[in-house]
Amino acid sequence: MKNYESKHAATLSTRGFYTILALCGLIIAASAWVIFSTMSGNETKTDIGVSTPIIAPTEALPDLTSDTPVSAEDTEPSAPTSAPVETPVETPAAAPAQTVAAPVYVRPTSGAIITPFSGDELLFQPTFGDWRVHTGTDFAAEAGEPVLALTNGTVTDVTDDALYGKTVTISHDADLTTSYSGLDVIRVEAGQSVDAGETLGTCAETIPAESAQGAHVHVTAQRAGAAVDVTELLGENAGE
């Protein structure tokens, strides 16, 4: 009886030891699981949650709520400025003023005007015995007397007309042309430059279309194709 109790007591003691040991293992395992779960939860929250931003230190910004205006000097450092260097500018010397000499006009002969320029007015023509306009100016001259160019120009034509005899035409500046009819001995040729007062030829004894008026020179002037009074070029009146 005593042996049976002793053996049964020993068996119970051994089972109790292993039971306690198993409980301890469960407790340890449960604690480990709780710790692991806690750490995993923290890591998940850390991964999913919003991390605290790291703000780098910056310069102090101006207070935009203040009424004090912010100038460019407060936000950006001003670059050093230097005084501008003035480059001397040479003023070109003024060109000397050029004066244009007024044209000189010379009478074609020394004689008086026997038939003036009439323009649109009709004059009696004694050779033909009718009334007609006179687009030229007739200067009295002796046969053989030199006939002079009114002003500088270039001879453009030398002709022999059946009504007005030998004629010299000269081109001048400002679209002016002059013609000298009733010449005898011609002293110039086409293309030749002549000066005011230069001899063009001599006066003939008569002009066929104006033979009733005796020896004289018939001078006409045109500016841009329009007839001009020769006495206006000379600064004279027709009666002089």
C-alpha positions as a Markdown table, in Angstrom:
| # | Residue | x | y | z |
|---|---|---|---|---|
| 1 | Met | 0.0 | 0.0 | 0.0 |
| 2 | Lys | 2.8 | 2.4 | 0.9 |
| 3 | Asn | 4.7 | 1.5 | -2.3 |
| 4 | Tyr | 1.6 | 2.2 | -4.5 |
| 5 | Glu | 1.1 | 5.7 | -2.9 |
| 6 | Ser | 4.8 | 6.5 | -3.2 |
| 7 | Lys | 4.8 | 5.6 | -6.9 |
| 8 | His | 1.6 | 7.4 | -7.5 |
| 9 | Ala | 2.9 | 10.5 | -5.8 |
| 10 | Ala | 6.1 | 10.4 | -7.9 |
| 11 | Thr | 4.1 | 10.1 | -11.1 |
| 12 | Leu | 2.0 | 13.2 | -10.1 |
| 13 | Ser | 5.1 | 15.2 | -9.3 |
| 14 | Thr | 6.6 | 14.4 | -12.7 |
| 15 | Arg | 3.4 | 15.3 | -14.6 |
| 16 | Gly | 3.2 | 18.6 | -12.6 |
| 17 | Phe | 6.7 | 19.5 | -13.6 |
| 18 | Tyr | 6.1 | 19.0 | -17.3 |
| 19 | Thr | 2.7 | 20.8 | -17.0 |
| 20 | Ile | 4.4 | 23.8 | -15.5 |
| 21 | Leu | 7.1 | 23.7 | -18.0 |
| 22 | Ala | 4.6 | 23.6 | -20.9 |
| 23 | Leu | 2.7 | 26.6 | -19.4 |
| 24 | Cys | 5.9 | 28.5 | -19.1 |
| 25 | Gly | 6.6 | 27.8 | -22.8 |
| 26 | Leu | 3.1 | 29.0 | -23.8 |
| 27 | Ile | 3.6 | 32.1 | -21.8 |
| 28 | Ile | 6.9 | 32.8 | -23.4 |
| 29 | Ala | 5.5 | 32.1 | -26.9 |
| 30 | Ala | 2.5 | 34.4 | -26.2 |
| 31 | Ser | 4.7 | 37.2 | -24.9 |
| 32 | Ala | 6.9 | 36.9 | -28.0 |
| 33 | Trp | 3.9 | 37.0 | -30.3 |
| 34 | Val | 2.6 | 40.1 | -28.5 |
| 35 | Ile | 5.9 | 41.8 | -28.8 |
| 36 | Phe | 6.3 | 40.8 | -32.5 |
| 37 | Ser | 2.7 | 42.0 | -33.2 |
| 38 | Thr | 3.4 | 45.3 | -31.5 |
| 39 | Met | 6.6 | 45.9 | -33.4 |
| 40 | Ser | 5.0 | 45.0 | -36.7 |
| 41 | Gly | 2.1 | 47.4 | -36.0 |
| 42 | Asn | 4.5 | 50.2 | -35.3 |
| 43 | Glu | 6.5 | 49.5 | -38.5 |
| 44 | Thr | 3.3 | 49.5 | -40.5 |
| 45 | Lys | 2.2 | 52.7 | -39.1 |
| 46 | Thr | 5.5 | 54.2 | -39.7 |
| 47 | Asp | 5.5 | 53.1 | -43.3 |
| 48 | Ile | 1.9 | 54.2 | -44.0 |
| 49 | Gly | 1.7 | 57.2 | -41.8 |
| 50 | Val | 3.0 | 60.7 | -42.8 |
| 51 | Ser | 6.6 | 61.1 | -41.9 |
| 52 | Thr | 7.7 | 64.3 | -40.3 |
| 53 | Pro | 9.1 | 66.6 | -43.0 |
| 54 | Ile | 12.6 | 67.7 | -42.6 |
| 55 | Ile | 12.8 | 71.4 | -43.3 |
| 56 | Ala | 16.2 | 72.8 | -44.3 |
| 57 | Pro | 17.1 | 76.0 | -42.6 |
| 58 | Thr | 16.3 | 79.0 | -44.9 |
| 59 | Glu | 16.9 | 82.7 | -44.8 |
| 60 | Ala | 14.3 | 84.7 | -43.0 |
| 61 | Leu | 11.6 | 85.7 | -45.4 |
| 62 | Pro | 10.1 | 89.2 | -45.2 |
| 63 | Asp | 6.9 | 89.6 | -43.3 |
| 64 | Leu | 4.3 | 89.9 | -46.1 |
| 65 | Thr | 1.6 | 90.8 | -43.6 |
| 66 | Ser | 3.4 | 94.0 | -42.7 |
| 67 | Asp | 2.5 | 97.3 | -44.2 |
| 68 | Thr | 6.1 | 98.0 | -44.8 |
| 69 | Pro | 6.9 | 97.6 | -48.6 |
| 70 | Val | 9.6 | 95.1 | -49.5 |
| 71 | Ser | 12.2 | 96.5 | -51.8 |
| 72 | Ala | 14.5 | 94.6 | -54.1 |
| 73 | Glu | 17.4 | 95.5 | -51.7 |
| 74 | Asp | 15.7 | 93.4 | -49.0 |
| 75 | Thr | 15.4 | 90.3 | -51.2 |
| 76 | Glu | 18.4 | 90.3 | -53.4 |
| 77 | Pro | 21.9 | 91.5 | -52.8 |
| 78 | Ser | 22.7 | 94.5 | -55.0 |
| 79 | Ala | 25.5 | 94.2 | -57.5 |
| 80 | Pro | 28.2 | 96.8 | -57.3 |
| 81 | Thr | 27.7 | 99.5 | -59.8 |
| 82 | Ser | 30.4 | 101.6 | -61.5 |
| 83 | Ala | 30.0 | 105.1 | -62.9 |
| 84 | Pro | 29.5 | 105.0 | -66.8 |
| 85 | Val | 32.5 | 105.9 | -68.8 |
| 86 | Glu | 31.7 | 108.7 | -71.3 |
| 87 | Thr | 33.3 | 108.2 | -74.7 |
| 88 | Pro | 34.0 | 111.6 | -76.3 |
| 89 | Val | 32.2 | 111.9 | -79.6 |
| 90 | Glu | 33.9 | 113.8 | -82.4 |
| 91 | Thr | 31.6 | 116.2 | -84.2 |
| 92 | Pro | 32.4 | 116.2 | -87.9 |
| 93 | Ala | 33.4 | 119.5 | -89.2 |
| 94 | Ala | 30.6 | 121.2 | -91.1 |
| 95 | Ala | 31.1 | 121.2 | -94.8 |
| 96 | Pro | 31.6 | 124.6 | -96.3 |
| 97 | Ala | 28.4 | 126.0 | -97.8 |
| 98 | Gln | 28.5 | 125.9 | -101.5 |
| 99 | Thr | 27.1 | 128.9 | -103.3 |
| 100 | Val | 25.5 | 128.5 | -106.7 |
| 101 | Ala | 26.3 | 131.4 | -108.9 |
| 102 | Ala | 23.3 | 133.0 | -110.7 |
| 103 | Pro | 23.4 | 132.6 | -114.4 |
| 104 | Val | 24.7 | 135.5 | -116.4 |
| 105 | Tyr | 22.7 | 136.7 | -119.4 |
| 106 | Val | 24.2 | 138.8 | -122.2 |
| 107 | Arg | 22.4 | 140.7 | -125.0 |
| 108 | Pro | 22.8 | 138.9 | -128.4 |
| 109 | Thr | 23.4 | 142.2 | -130.2 |
| 110 | Ser | 23.8 | 145.8 | -129.2 |
| 111 | Gly | 20.9 | 146.9 | -131.3 |
| 112 | Ala | 17.4 | 147.9 | -130.0 |
| 113 | Ile | 14.4 | 145.6 | -130.0 |
| 114 | Ile | 12.4 | 146.1 | -133.2 |
| 115 | Thr | 9.7 | 143.4 | -132.6 |
| 116 | Pro | 9.0 | 142.3 | -129.0 |
| 117 | Phe | 7.7 | 138.9 | -127.7 |
| 118 | Ser | 3.9 | 139.0 | -127.9 |
| 119 | Gly | 2.8 | 135.9 | -126.1 |
| 120 | Asp | -0.8 | 135.3 | -126.9 |
| 121 | Glu | -1.3 | 138.8 | -128.3 |
| 122 | Leu | -1.5 | 139.2 | -132.1 |
| 123 | Leu | 1.0 | 141.6 | -133.8 |
| 124 | Phe | 1.0 | 142.9 | -137.3 |
| 125 | Gln | 3.6 | 141.1 | -139.5 |
| 126 | Pro | 4.6 | 143.5 | -142.3 |
| 127 | Thr | 6.4 | 140.9 | -144.4 |
| 128 | Phe | 3.2 | 138.7 | -144.8 |
| 129 | Gly | 0.8 | 141.6 | -144.2 |
| 130 | Asp | -1.2 | 139.8 | -141.5 |
| 131 | Trp | -1.7 | 139.5 | -137.7 |
| 132 | Arg | 0.0 | 136.7 | -135.8 |
| 133 | Val | 1.7 | 136.0 | -132.5 |
| 134 | His | 5.4 | 136.6 | -132.2 |
| 135 | Thr | 7.1 | 134.0 | -130.0 |
| 136 | Gly | 10.6 | 135.5 | -130.4 |
| 137 | Thr | 12.3 | 138.8 | -129.9 |
| 138 | Asp | 13.9 | 140.7 | -132.8 |
| 139 | Phe | 17.2 | 142.5 | -132.1 |
| 140 | Ala | 18.4 | 145.0 | -134.6 |
| 141 | Ala | 22.0 | 144.4 | -135.9 |
| 142 | Glu | 24.3 | 145.3 | -138.8 |
| 143 | Ala | 25.0 | 142.6 | -141.3 |
| 144 | Gly | 28.2 | 140.9 | -140.3 |
| 145 | Glu | 27.9 | 141.9 | -136.6 |
| 146 | Pro | 28.7 | 139.2 | -134.1 |
| 147 | Val | 25.8 | 137.4 | -132.5 |
| 148 | Leu | 26.4 | 136.3 | -128.9 |
| 149 | Ala | 25.1 | 133.5 | -126.7 |
| 150 | Leu | 22.7 | 134.7 | -124.0 |
| 151 | Thr | 24.2 | 132.4 | -121.3 |
| 152 | Asn | 26.3 | 129.3 | -120.7 |
| 153 | Gly | 25.1 | 126.2 | -122.5 |
| 154 | Thr | 25.8 | 123.5 | -125.0 |
| 155 | Val | 25.0 | 123.7 | -128.7 |
| 156 | Thr | 22.5 | 121.1 | -129.6 |
| 157 | Asp | 21.7 | 121.9 | -133.2 |
| 158 | Val | 22.9 | 124.0 | -136.2 |
| 159 | Thr | 20.3 | 124.2 | -139.1 |
| 160 | Asp | 19.5 | 126.2 | -142.2 |
| 161 | Asp | 15.8 | 127.0 | -142.2 |
| 162 | Ala | 14.0 | 128.2 | -145.4 |
| 163 | Leu | 12.1 | 130.9 | -143.5 |
| 164 | Tyr | 14.5 | 131.9 | -140.7 |
| 165 | Gly | 17.8 | 131.2 | -142.3 |
| 166 | Lys | 20.8 | 129.7 | -140.4 |
| 167 | Thr | 19.8 | 128.9 | -136.8 |
| 168 | Val | 21.8 | 127.8 | -133.7 |
| 169 | Thr | 20.1 | 126.2 | -130.8 |
| 170 | Ile | 21.6 | 126.0 | -127.3 |
| 171 | Ser | 20.6 | 124.0 | -124.3 |
| 172 | His | 21.0 | 125.6 | -120.9 |
| 173 | Asp | 20.4 | 124.6 | -117.2 |
| 174 | Ala | 16.9 | 124.5 | -115.7 |
| 175 | Asp | 15.3 | 123.2 | -119.0 |
| 176 | Leu | 16.0 | 126.4 | -120.8 |
| 177 | Thr | 16.8 | 126.4 | -124.6 |
| 178 | Thr | 17.5 | 129.4 | -126.8 |
| 179 | Ser | 17.6 | 129.7 | -130.6 |
| 180 | Tyr | 19.3 | 132.4 | -132.7 |
| 181 | Ser | 18.0 | 132.8 | -136.3 |
| 182 | Gly | 19.2 | 135.0 | -139.2 |
| 183 | Leu | 22.9 | 134.1 | -138.9 |
| 184 | Asp | 25.4 | 134.1 | -141.7 |
| 185 | Val | 28.8 | 132.7 | -140.8 |
| 186 | Ile | 28.4 | 130.1 | -138.1 |
| 187 | Arg | 31.3 | 129.9 | -135.5 |
| 188 | Val | 30.1 | 126.9 | -133.4 |
| 189 | Glu | 29.0 | 123.2 | -134.0 |
| 190 | Ala | 26.7 | 120.8 | -132.3 |
| 191 | Gly | 28.0 | 119.4 | -129.0 |
| 192 | Gln | 30.2 | 122.4 | -128.3 |
| 193 | Ser | 30.0 | 124.2 | -124.9 |
| 194 | Val | 29.7 | 127.9 | -125.0 |
| 195 | Asp | 29.9 | 130.7 | -122.4 |
| 196 | Ala | 27.6 | 133.7 | -122.0 |
| 197 | Gly | 28.7 | 136.3 | -124.6 |
| 198 | Glu | 30.6 | 133.9 | -126.8 |
| 199 | Thr | 30.2 | 134.5 | -130.5 |
| 200 | Leu | 27.9 | 132.0 | -132.3 |
| 201 | Gly | 28.2 | 133.6 | -135.8 |
| 202 | Thr | 27.5 | 136.8 | -137.6 |
| 203 | Cys | 24.2 | 138.5 | -138.6 |
| 204 | Ala | 22.9 | 137.9 | -142.1 |
| 205 | Glu | 21.6 | 140.6 | -144.4 |
| 206 | Thr | 18.0 | 139.4 | -144.1 |
| 207 | Ile | 15.7 | 136.8 | -142.7 |
| 208 | Pro | 13.3 | 135.5 | -145.4 |
| 209 | Ala | 10.2 | 135.4 | -143.1 |
| 210 | Glu | 10.9 | 138.9 | -141.8 |
| 211 | Ser | 12.6 | 140.6 | -144.7 |
| 212 | Ala | 10.5 | 143.8 | -144.3 |
| 213 | Gln | 12.3 | 144.5 | -141.1 |
| 214 | Gly | 15.8 | 144.7 | -142.5 |
| 215 | Ala | 18.9 | 143.0 | -140.9 |
| 216 | His | 18.3 | 141.7 | -137.4 |
| 217 | Val | 18.5 | 138.6 | -135.3 |
| 218 | His | 15.4 | 136.6 | -134.3 |
| 219 | Val | 15.9 | 135.1 | -130.8 |
| 220 | Thr | 13.5 | 132.7 | -129.1 |
| 221 | Ala | 13.6 | 131.1 | -125.6 |
| 222 | Gln | 11.7 | 128.1 | -124.2 |
| 223 | Arg | 11.6 | 126.7 | -120.7 |
| 224 | Ala | 10.3 | 123.1 | -120.5 |
| 225 | Gly | 8.7 | 123.6 | -123.9 |
| 226 | Ala | 6.9 | 126.8 | -123.1 |
| 227 | Ala | 7.8 | 130.1 | -124.8 |
| 228 | Val | 9.7 | 132.6 | -122.6 |
| 229 | Asp | 10.2 | 136.3 | -123.1 |
| 230 | Val | 13.9 | 136.9 | -123.7 |
| 231 | Thr | 13.8 | 140.3 | -122.2 |
| 232 | Glu | 12.7 | 138.8 | -118.9 |
| 233 | Leu | 15.9 | 136.7 | -118.9 |
| 234 | Leu | 17.9 | 139.9 | -119.6 |
| 235 | Gly | 16.0 | 141.8 | -116.9 |
| 236 | Glu | 14.8 | 144.4 | -119.5 |
| 237 | Asn | 11.6 | 145.8 | -120.7 |
| 238 | Ala | 10.6 | 145.2 | -124.3 |
| 239 | Gly | 10.7 | 149.0 | -125.0 |
| 240 | Glu | 14.4 | 149.3 | -123.9 |
